[in-house]
């Protein structure tokens, strides 16, 4: 039968749409209203000090739109105007300096695309499959193109003394969220960013200025960056001792576990993005990343890890940035135990959950980069499971 | 040579921001505080989230207890059981606490609160006074419990096998997320085409607010006339327990909790711009109104009176404290 959407005149084909200024700064069309950040209320005591999740199951490509990039605050997202912004560099430097926002704009600028992953991403899955959706298991991540000034440029402006071995960075919000970073990393690739994806940082991502610490856990990417102190030792602040340390099975804890190891996840099909079209051509897609360099390969298994097929990377892997992968298959309509496995330029291959547990136990909380399994059923629905 | 941008930071500017304290005592200012003073301060400023004995309320951090739990399932990580350095406690309390009123503690108050926290962990006696002089003598039980990241030795050499075929013989499902069923429901996901769900809810709450303000305005003057000044003064002290989350008065704003201006006589969950829990919104649907009686019952047992509401407060035990704090809130009705 003929399709009335084709044979009948439709209102959008006969009347007017919106004028050009209907939305001076646009939002997604209402049909995409379910592509939003989501919170897991039972995780934290209050939304002021909490986290939500990027809807990675519904996105494609690699750049995360700022409007749905996950948020993590320790004392709420503050409003700090550019004219009220100050950045101080002091401590073991030749000349302690204060910069205004306008000062920062006058330094030579760079553009860099980096992923930011919270150390706790996938942390709820240590003791077993728990949350049913890629957004919840892997959504503490985003990937943006930042514009800003290298931290090295600013540190050189102040002049780091030879005894300066660390920096301590702090935000302007009430939590301050201070972290210590070795001077080598600070002088290597850290970025003092004021734009993301071409626009000013969003309030929830640290407007007007945040720190980028490529490949390292998100907690170190201090938002509303106000202070960089060059020191001779780590401050061992609350965020780097009582939090963001990883407890092993014997009760000993690892500290200074900054790097985010290679990881990947199939974003579709997945529990929030089931197969609705039945058997036939199926696009399996997902994201891969490594804090230790570029992704060189992603393999996909549909039988729970017995056999693997190398997926197609949408573009060559970039260092410390998300890589999109695709595997185009002819789905026969039978059950799948769907997995992805990333390999990075160091030769590191993403481990299974068992491999990680064998080394660490189940109490690490942070840095769970295990292979994820989705059980895709004959009806196309998917569930988060663990397999032997 | 550099770019010549920025200006030199002045000593008093550096002093204002350079507050961090390191494990060896670097940055620790001169001062002292006793467990005794700390107990009062802790009750006043910290107990609302961390409990009277630092045992923690709801999901808020527990600061005491948890000895010998690190190697078992679900370890309890507190200052006593986990934190390697006392400097971290002092530093965090001084710079980032109390929640919602950061940087309000004096140096001596910070010493006193730190002293009370370590007392709660049985690390010092009740007559202990903590100062910059004896600070480094306090032994933290888990000081040796940490190693520096060793993944490069213990993991990286082993995680290199990119097996492609015959990687294992059998695969069985060993655990399912659906069994636990803790995933938040996606409101409106199926009908996304029709509406944007998250915003609809907020908008509805905001629209409801103006109508609810009218009775509050009427009730306030009558109540204010009958207020006992001594009771109001006593209530101001009790209100310190509420202050971390609630404001009341002419410049009050919503914080962790909604503003309390005009509380008595107003419909529940009706403050403009505050995002209420589903539990509070459900009471609003029942037409629940805050009166002196309902506020008193709520303050006595917040979680029992309105289950699943998100106020993390254990409640006020004494009836006179409840009466006083209500009087204080009413005195700020406008």
Interface residues (C-beta under 8 A of the other chain):
Chain A: X30 X31 X32 X33 X34 X36 X38 X39 X40 X41 X42 X43 X44 X45 X46 X47 X48 X49 X74 X75 X88 X89 X90 X91 X95 X96 X97 X98 X99 X100 X103 X106 X107 X127 X128 X129 X130 X131 X132 X133 X136 X156 X157 X159 X168 X170 X174 X175 X176 X178 X226 X227 X229 X231 X233 X234 X235 X236 X237 X238 X241 X242 X245 X247 X249 X250 X251 X252 X253 X254 X255 X256 X257 X258 X259 X261 X271 X272 X297 X299 X303 X304 X305 X306 X307 X308 X309 X310 X337 X341 X343 X346 X347 X348 X349 X350 X351 X355 X359 X362 X363 X375 X383 X384 X385 X386 X387 X388
Chain B: X2 X3 X5 X6 X7 X8 X9 X13 X14 X17 X18 X20 X21 X22 X23 X24 X26 X49 X58 X59 X60 X70 X71 X73 X74 X75 X77 X79 X82 X83 X84 X85 X87 X88 X91 X92 X95 X96 X99 X100 X102 X103 X145 X146 X147 X148 X149 X150 X151 X154 X155 X156 X158 X159 X160 X161 X162 X163 X164 X165 X166 X167 X168 X169 X170 X171 X172 X173 X174 X175 X176 X177 X178 X180 X182 X183 X184 X186 X188 X189 X192 X193 X195 X196 X197 X198 X256 X275 X310 X312
